[in-house]
Amino acid sequence: MLATTPSLIVADEPTTLLDLRNARRIGDLLLAQDAQVIIVTHDLDLAARCDHAVLFDDGGVAASGEPGAVIDDYRRNCA
């Protein structure tokens, strides 16, 4: 479902079970929006394309900041 001219879009696992081409298309669509976009994902490629990342672990914030650094922290400590 897509509302016209939303100010905020929340996408929960938008690329789950998609092949690489379609996952990329969905990411492109979401990241091209004028609205603020919040993406909840385990797709590290999509997360790396975002402006900011927040890593949750055990009910709390484990890391927050530049996506590359947050993803590296995830790979080191939570995988």
Phi, psi and omega in degrees: 000137179224119177279149178281136180047053176287155175268343180216134175237129175246121181242117182260110181051055186291345183249008181301132177067015176265150173288170186301319182297313182287328174297318178296320179297316179296317177300315178301315180299311182295315184285348178269357183289148175284336181286160171291135183239129174247123182242124173261119187205154167255002180280099186294330176295317178293316179302322181294338181274354183278167179281330185211145179230146175232126179257123176258140177212130177055041175082005181221173179279120180265331180198153179207137177148214181299130186307318181300317180291320180293318178296318177299319178297317178301313181296325181285320193245339188241351184280000000 
